[in-house]
Amino acid sequence: MIWSSSRPQLGFKRVAVVLLVAPIVALAPLDPVQAQQIPSSSVNAAELISSLKETTLQSGLTVAATTVRTVETTTNLNLRSSPSSSSKKLAVMPKGTELSVSATHAGWSQVRYGGKTGWASNDYLRTVAKAIRAGELGKTTAELKLRQNANTVSKVLTTVPKAGIFTVKRISGGFAQIIRRGKTGWVQSKYLSTVAQKPGREIYIDQKYTSNRAGLTDIYWTRVSGGDLRESVNGKILIGDIPRNSVVYRDLKLEKTAGSVSGWIFVHTQGMTGWMKTSQMSRKSTATTKPSKYTAKQVLAQTNGKVPEKMLAAIAWDPEKTLIASPALKDLNRLNAAFKKKFGKNIDIDLAYRTRATQDAYWIKLGPYVAARPGTSNHGWGTAIDMPETYDYSFRGKYFKWLKANSKNYNWVHRKILEEESPYAEAWHFDYVGR
């Protein structure tokens, strides 16, 4: 509301005068630029009313003081000398002009524009949402271009839909730097508002490469086939084909930030974050850890990202029991045994089998230099593994150097296209090439 609920404190005689002339004047509260004309027969009466109002306003009896708030014009709007469509026009305020309201009276707001203080009709003003601040969750009030720099001409990174959710990094000169699905850029702050404090909302994490662990320890596994990960509680599905026995980590801190909801938990799974139903969770994995009779050729004959669960197996020595193509498991076990003999520890597995919907989500979030085009990734057949993105597994790390030199003896390779000089460089990714 941009007007006060308090009533003007008028003396009886002053009220009586207004009531007597009001029917003659027939003042209209609506005052867009297009509605300028007042019948000549009513000019004198209008001037009288204006004079009376000016006197009243100067006495301070009819202006209801309010807390200063921000509004914006919904059309090109006249700034008037007093709260009347017949009073002197001081200026024309363009559509979309933001103004601070210092007082209200009878359907009008007192504002300051162009160095002048005057009045504008409430019918052509709307309240601007609470100013958004750095560190808050926000949403857009219109479809926006996320740009590389704080202007309206720099490179467009992506489009943020109306009501899109994001995190604010900072505000500067009418622009806000925001994080939206892994992309950081700038939008005009006047089209942003804070997210209502309701539970179960969506929340995004600013990280270019995602991991299941992310320093978390509260571990679950999915106990249903085709489970779904959602942006918010009962919201849009991010991934809708998560296989049974996929590892899930609960992130209680972010869950509380987003607003806890009974029956739901905020999680990291498939290298993504979102909400899952607790009814889909289990504290134990029931996946087999024994290689099956299926061959790599049979697995590769399946649709990428849609390998049947019977062709998948869990890595026994991996705390997450990560799912992988069954025929690849035997050679991975052999590679791990050699690695453990060398370093006294198991290989750290971050990600392996990835569903088609997961790859689609990766492609959107991370882009072509990090994620393979959906339908082409070896993860989609469970014949690829990712190690954590840590120094020891980096191009200069001791684990990577050993794996690069020895993995081929166990039918696992690091491909040339992923080497350090490539735009697709990934030290942590190895592919299975066995039969």
C-alpha positions as CSV (number, residue, x, y, z in Angstrom):
1,M,0.0,0.0,0.0
2,I,1.3,3.5,-0.8
3,W,-1.2,5.5,1.0
4,S,-1.9,6.0,4.7
5,S,-4.9,4.6,6.5
6,S,-5.0,7.6,8.9
7,R,-7.6,10.3,8.2
8,P,-7.0,14.0,7.7
9,Q,-7.7,16.0,10.8
10,L,-9.9,18.8,9.4
11,G,-11.9,21.4,11.2
12,F,-15.6,21.3,10.6
13,K,-15.8,24.5,8.6
14,R,-13.0,23.5,6.3
15,V,-14.7,20.2,5.6
16,A,-18.0,21.9,4.9
17,V,-16.4,24.2,2.3
18,V,-14.8,21.2,0.5
19,L,-18.1,19.3,0.4
20,L,-20.0,22.3,-1.0
21,V,-17.7,22.8,-4.0
22,A,-16.6,19.2,-4.7
23,P,-19.7,18.3,-6.8
24,I,-19.1,21.3,-9.0
25,V,-15.4,20.6,-9.6
26,A,-15.8,16.8,-10.3
27,L,-12.0,16.3,-9.8
28,A,-10.7,13.0,-11.1
29,P,-8.0,11.1,-9.2
30,L,-6.5,9.7,-12.5
31,D,-3.7,11.9,-13.9
32,P,-1.7,10.3,-16.7
33,V,-0.2,12.7,-19.2
34,Q,-2.9,11.9,-21.7
35,A,-5.6,13.1,-19.3
36,Q,-4.8,16.8,-19.2
37,Q,-8.0,18.7,-20.0
38,I,-10.3,20.2,-17.4
39,P,-13.6,21.8,-18.6
40,S,-13.3,25.6,-18.7
41,S,-16.5,26.0,-16.7
42,S,-14.8,24.3,-13.7
43,V,-11.5,26.2,-13.8
44,N,-12.4,28.8,-11.2
45,A,-13.8,26.1,-8.9
46,A,-10.7,24.0,-9.5
47,E,-8.5,26.9,-8.6
48,L,-10.5,27.5,-5.5
49,I,-10.1,23.9,-4.4
50,S,-6.4,24.0,-5.2
51,S,-6.1,27.2,-3.1
52,L,-7.9,25.6,-0.2
53,K,-5.8,22.5,-0.5
54,E,-2.6,24.5,-0.6
55,T,-3.7,26.3,2.6
56,T,-4.6,23.0,4.2
57,L,-1.3,21.4,3.2
58,Q,0.7,24.3,4.5
59,S,-1.0,24.0,7.8
60,G,0.2,20.4,8.0
61,L,-3.3,19.1,8.9
62,T,-4.2,17.0,5.9
63,V,-0.9,15.4,4.9
64,A,-0.5,11.9,6.4
65,A,3.2,11.3,7.0
66,T,4.4,7.9,6.1
67,T,7.5,5.8,6.2
68,V,9.5,6.6,3.1
69,R,9.0,3.9,0.5
70,T,9.9,3.4,-3.1
71,V,7.4,3.4,-6.0
72,E,7.7,3.6,-9.8
73,T,5.5,5.2,-12.5
74,T,3.5,2.9,-14.7
75,T,3.1,5.5,-17.4
76,N,4.5,8.9,-18.3
77,L,3.1,10.8,-15.4
78,N,2.6,14.5,-14.4
79,L,4.3,15.8,-11.3
80,R,1.8,18.3,-9.8
81,S,2.2,21.2,-7.4
82,S,-0.6,19.8,-5.1
83,P,-2.6,16.6,-5.0
84,S,-5.1,17.6,-7.7
85,S,-5.2,16.9,-11.4
86,S,-6.0,20.7,-11.9
87,S,-2.9,22.0,-10.0
88,K,0.2,23.3,-11.7
89,K,2.2,20.8,-13.7
90,L,5.9,20.9,-12.5
91,A,7.3,18.1,-14.7
92,V,6.6,14.9,-16.7
93,M,8.1,11.8,-15.1
94,P,8.8,9.0,-17.7
95,K,7.3,5.5,-17.3
96,G,9.4,3.4,-15.0
97,T,10.8,6.3,-12.9
98,E,11.6,5.2,-9.3
99,L,10.5,7.7,-6.7
100,S,10.6,8.0,-2.9
101,V,7.2,8.7,-1.2
102,S,7.4,11.1,1.7
103,A,3.7,11.7,2.3
104,T,0.3,10.7,0.9
105,H,-3.1,12.4,0.6
106,A,-6.4,11.4,-0.8
107,G,-5.0,9.1,-3.5
108,W,-1.9,11.1,-4.2
109,S,1.8,10.7,-3.1
110,Q,4.3,13.4,-2.5
111,V,7.5,12.7,-4.3
112,R,10.7,14.4,-5.5
113,Y,11.7,14.4,-9.1
114,G,14.2,16.6,-11.1
115,G,15.0,18.7,-8.0
116,K,11.3,19.5,-7.5
117,T,8.9,18.2,-4.8
118,G,5.3,17.6,-6.0
119,W,2.4,15.2,-6.1
120,A,1.6,12.1,-8.3
121,S,-1.5,10.1,-8.6
122,N,-1.4,6.7,-6.8
123,D,-3.4,5.2,-9.7
124,Y,-0.2,5.4,-11.8
125,L,2.3,4.3,-9.2
126,R,3.2,0.9,-8.0
127,T,5.2,-0.2,-5.1
128,V,8.7,-1.4,-5.9
129,A,9.7,-4.6,-4.2
130,K,12.1,-4.4,-1.3
131,A,15.6,-3.6,-2.5
132,I,17.6,-6.7,-2.9
133,R,21.0,-7.0,-1.1
134,A,24.2,-8.9,-1.6
135,G,24.1,-12.4,-0.3
136,E,20.3,-12.8,-0.7
137,L,18.3,-15.1,-2.8
138,G,16.3,-13.2,-5.5
139,K,14.1,-13.6,-8.4
140,T,13.5,-11.7,-11.6
141,T,10.3,-9.7,-12.3
142,A,10.9,-10.0,-16.1
143,E,13.0,-12.1,-18.5
144,L,16.5,-10.7,-18.4
145,K,19.8,-11.1,-20.3
146,L,22.6,-12.1,-18.0
147,R,25.6,-10.1,-19.2
148,Q,29.3,-10.3,-18.8
149,N,29.6,-6.7,-17.5
150,A,27.4,-4.2,-15.6
151,N,25.8,-2.6,-18.7
152,T,23.2,-3.3,-21.4
153,V,25.6,-3.9,-24.3
154,S,28.2,-6.5,-23.2
155,K,28.2,-10.2,-24.1
156,V,25.1,-12.1,-23.2
157,L,26.0,-15.2,-21.1
158,T,22.5,-16.6,-20.8
159,T,18.8,-15.6,-20.5
160,V,17.2,-15.6,-17.0
161,P,13.5,-16.3,-17.3
162,K,10.9,-14.3,-15.4
163,A,10.7,-15.5,-11.8
164,G,14.1,-17.1,-12.2
165,I,15.9,-17.7,-8.9
166,F,19.5,-16.6,-8.3
167,T,22.0,-15.6,-5.6
168,V,23.2,-11.9,-5.4
169,K,26.9,-11.3,-5.2
170,R,26.9,-7.5,-5.2
171,I,25.0,-4.4,-6.3
172,S,26.6,-1.5,-8.2
173,G,25.2,1.5,-10.1
174,G,21.8,0.1,-10.9
175,F,23.1,-3.4,-11.8
176,A,23.4,-6.6,-9.7
177,Q,26.0,-9.3,-10.1
178,I,24.2,-12.6,-9.7
179,I,24.9,-16.3,-9.8
180,R,22.4,-18.3,-11.9
181,R,23.0,-22.1,-12.5
182,G,26.7,-21.8,-12.3
183,K,27.0,-18.7,-14.4
184,T,28.0,-15.3,-12.9
185,G,27.0,-12.1,-14.6
186,W,25.2,-8.8,-14.4
187,V,21.5,-7.8,-14.7
188,Q,19.6,-4.5,-14.1
189,S,18.7,-4.5,-10.4
190,K,15.4,-2.7,-10.9
191,Y,14.0,-6.0,-12.3
192,L,14.9,-8.0,-9.2
193,S,13.1,-8.8,-6.0
194,T,13.9,-10.8,-2.9
195,V,12.6,-14.4,-2.7
196,A,9.7,-14.8,-0.4
197,Q,10.7,-16.6,2.8
198,K,8.8,-19.7,2.1
199,P,10.3,-23.2,2.7
200,G,11.5,-25.6,0.1
201,R,12.7,-23.0,-2.4
202,E,15.4,-23.6,-5.0
203,I,19.0,-22.6,-4.4
204,Y,22.0,-22.7,-6.6
205,I,25.7,-23.2,-5.8
206,D,28.5,-21.2,-7.4
207,Q,30.9,-23.9,-8.6
208,K,32.1,-24.7,-12.1
209,Y,32.7,-28.4,-11.4
210,T,30.3,-30.3,-9.2
211,S,31.0,-33.2,-6.8
212,N,28.8,-35.5,-4.8
213,R,30.8,-35.2,-1.6
214,A,31.4,-31.4,-1.3
215,G,32.7,-32.0,2.2
216,L,29.5,-33.7,3.3
217,T,29.2,-36.9,5.4
218,D,25.4,-37.5,5.8
219,I,25.1,-40.3,3.2
220,Y,22.1,-42.0,1.6
221,W,21.3,-44.1,-1.4
222,T,18.3,-44.1,-3.6
223,R,16.0,-47.1,-3.1
224,V,13.7,-46.6,-6.1
225,S,14.4,-46.8,-9.8
226,G,14.0,-43.6,-11.7
227,G,14.1,-41.2,-8.7
228,D,13.9,-37.5,-9.3
229,L,15.9,-34.5,-8.2
230,R,13.9,-31.2,-8.1
231,E,14.8,-27.5,-8.1
232,S,12.4,-26.9,-5.2
233,V,9.9,-28.9,-3.1
234,N,7.4,-30.2,-5.6
235,G,9.0,-28.0,-8.2
236,K,10.6,-28.5,-11.6
237,I,12.4,-31.8,-12.1
238,L,16.2,-31.4,-12.7
239,I,16.9,-35.1,-13.2
240,G,14.1,-37.6,-13.4
241,D,15.8,-40.9,-14.1
242,I,18.2,-41.5,-11.2
243,P,18.8,-45.2,-10.8
244,R,18.4,-47.3,-7.7
245,N,21.4,-47.3,-5.4
246,S,22.8,-44.0,-6.5
247,V,24.7,-42.1,-3.7
248,V,23.1,-39.1,-2.2
249,Y,24.5,-36.6,0.3
250,R,22.3,-34.5,2.5
251,D,23.3,-30.8,2.8
252,L,21.6,-29.7,6.0
253,K,23.1,-26.2,6.0
254,L,21.7,-25.4,2.5
255,E,18.5,-27.2,3.4
256,K,17.9,-24.8,6.3
257,T,18.8,-21.8,4.1
258,A,16.3,-22.9,1.5
259,G,13.7,-23.7,4.1
260,S,13.3,-27.2,5.5
261,V,10.2,-29.2,4.5
262,S,9.0,-32.4,6.2
263,G,9.5,-35.4,3.9
264,W,12.1,-33.7,1.8
265,I,15.9,-33.2,2.0
266,F,18.3,-30.9,0.1
267,V,21.0,-33.1,-1.5
268,H,24.0,-33.5,-3.7
269,T,23.7,-36.4,-6.1
270,Q,24.8,-37.1,-9.7
271,G,27.1,-34.1,-9.2
272,M,24.0,-31.8,-9.0
273,T,22.1,-30.2,-6.1
274,G,18.4,-30.1,-5.4
275,W,15.5,-31.6,-3.4
276,M,14.5,-35.3,-3.1
277,K,11.8,-37.1,-1.2
278,T,12.9,-39.0,1.9
279,S,10.7,-41.8,0.8
280,Q,13.1,-42.4,-2.1
281,M,16.1,-42.7,0.3
282,S,17.8,-45.5,2.1
283,R,20.8,-45.7,4.4
284,K,22.2,-48.7,2.6
285,S,23.1,-49.7,-0.9
286,T,21.7,-53.0,-2.1
287,A,23.7,-52.9,-5.4
288,T,25.8,-56.0,-6.3
289,T,29.6,-55.5,-6.1
290,K,30.3,-58.5,-8.3
291,P,31.0,-58.1,-12.1
292,S,28.3,-59.8,-14.1
293,K,28.3,-61.8,-17.3
294,Y,27.6,-58.8,-19.5
295,T,30.3,-57.6,-21.9
296,A,31.3,-54.1,-22.8
297,K,29.9,-54.7,-26.3
298,Q,26.5,-55.4,-24.8
299,V,26.6,-52.4,-22.6
300,L,27.7,-50.1,-25.5
301,A,24.7,-51.4,-27.5
302,Q,22.4,-49.7,-25.0
303,T,21.0,-46.2,-25.4
304,N,23.5,-43.7,-23.9
305,G,22.4,-42.7,-20.4
306,K,19.8,-45.5,-20.3
307,V,21.8,-48.6,-19.3
308,P,19.6,-51.1,-17.5
309,E,20.3,-51.4,-13.8
310,K,21.1,-55.1,-14.2
311,M,24.1,-54.1,-16.3
312,L,25.4,-51.8,-13.5
313,A,27.4,-52.7,-10.4
314,A,28.7,-50.9,-7.3
315,I,32.4,-50.4,-6.6
316,A,32.9,-52.3,-3.4
317,W,36.0,-50.5,-2.1
318,D,34.4,-47.1,-2.8
319,P,32.7,-45.6,0.3
320,E,29.9,-44.2,-2.0
321,K,29.4,-47.6,-3.8
322,T,29.4,-45.7,-7.1
323,L,27.6,-47.4,-9.9
324,I,29.6,-48.4,-13.0
325,A,29.1,-50.7,-16.0
326,S,29.5,-54.2,-14.7
327,P,32.1,-55.3,-17.4
328,A,34.3,-52.4,-16.5
329,L,34.4,-53.2,-12.8
330,K,36.7,-56.2,-13.0
331,D,39.5,-54.2,-14.7
332,L,38.9,-51.2,-12.4
333,N,39.4,-53.5,-9.4
334,R,42.7,-54.7,-10.9
335,L,43.8,-51.1,-11.5
336,N,42.8,-50.1,-7.9
337,A,44.8,-53.0,-6.5
338,A,48.0,-51.8,-8.2
339,F,47.3,-48.2,-7.2
340,K,46.8,-49.2,-3.6
341,K,50.0,-51.2,-3.6
342,K,51.8,-48.0,-4.8
343,F,50.1,-45.4,-2.6
344,G,48.6,-47.4,0.3
345,K,45.1,-46.2,-0.5
346,N,42.2,-46.8,-2.9
347,I,41.5,-44.6,-5.9
348,D,39.1,-41.9,-5.0
349,I,36.0,-42.1,-7.3
350,D,33.8,-39.1,-7.6
351,L,31.5,-39.9,-10.5
352,A,30.9,-42.8,-12.9
353,Y,27.6,-43.9,-14.5
354,R,25.5,-40.9,-15.6
355,T,21.9,-41.0,-16.9
356,R,20.8,-39.1,-19.9
357,A,18.8,-36.6,-17.9
358,T,21.8,-36.0,-15.7
359,Q,24.0,-35.3,-18.8
360,D,21.3,-32.9,-20.1
361,A,21.5,-31.0,-16.9
362,Y,25.3,-30.9,-17.0
363,W,25.2,-29.6,-20.5
364,I,22.9,-26.7,-19.5
365,K,24.8,-25.9,-16.3
366,L,28.4,-26.4,-17.2
367,G,28.6,-25.9,-21.0
368,P,30.4,-27.8,-23.8
369,Y,34.0,-27.3,-22.4
370,V,33.2,-29.2,-19.2
371,A,30.3,-31.5,-20.1
372,A,30.1,-33.8,-23.2
373,R,27.2,-33.3,-25.6
374,P,24.3,-35.4,-24.3
375,G,24.2,-38.9,-25.8
376,T,28.0,-39.0,-26.4
377,S,29.6,-39.2,-23.0
378,N,31.2,-42.5,-21.9
379,H,29.6,-41.8,-18.5
380,G,26.3,-42.5,-20.2
381,W,27.4,-46.2,-20.6
382,G,29.1,-46.4,-17.2
383,T,32.5,-46.8,-18.9
384,A,34.2,-43.7,-17.5
385,I,35.2,-42.5,-14.1
386,D,36.0,-39.1,-12.6
387,M,38.4,-38.6,-9.7
388,P,38.1,-35.6,-7.4
389,E,39.4,-32.3,-8.7
390,T,42.3,-32.1,-6.2
391,Y,46.0,-31.4,-6.7
392,D,47.1,-35.0,-6.5
393,Y,44.7,-35.9,-9.3
394,S,45.7,-32.8,-11.4
395,F,48.1,-32.8,-14.3
396,R,51.0,-32.2,-12.0
397,G,49.8,-34.5,-9.2
398,K,51.4,-37.8,-8.3
399,Y,48.2,-39.8,-8.6
400,F,47.4,-38.5,-12.1
401,K,51.0,-39.1,-13.3
402,W,50.9,-42.7,-12.1
403,L,47.5,-43.4,-13.5
404,K,48.4,-41.8,-16.9
405,A,51.5,-44.1,-17.1
406,N,49.9,-47.4,-15.8
407,S,46.1,-47.4,-16.4
408,K,46.4,-48.6,-20.0
409,N,47.7,-51.9,-18.5
410,Y,44.3,-52.4,-17.0
411,N,42.2,-51.2,-20.0
412,W,41.7,-47.7,-18.6
413,V,43.1,-44.7,-20.5
414,H,43.3,-40.9,-20.3
415,R,42.5,-39.6,-23.8
416,K,44.6,-37.1,-25.7
417,I,41.6,-34.7,-26.2
418,L,41.6,-34.3,-22.4
419,E,45.3,-33.3,-22.1
420,E,46.3,-30.1,-20.4
421,E,46.8,-28.1,-23.7
422,S,43.2,-29.0,-24.9
423,P,40.3,-26.7,-24.3
424,Y,38.5,-29.8,-22.9
425,A,41.3,-30.5,-20.4
426,E,40.3,-32.9,-17.6
427,A,43.0,-34.6,-15.6
428,W,40.4,-36.4,-13.5
429,H,38.6,-38.3,-16.3
430,F,39.6,-41.9,-17.5
431,D,37.8,-44.1,-19.9
432,Y,37.4,-47.9,-20.1
433,V,38.5,-49.5,-23.3
434,G,38.2,-53.2,-22.5
435,R,35.9,-55.7,-24.1
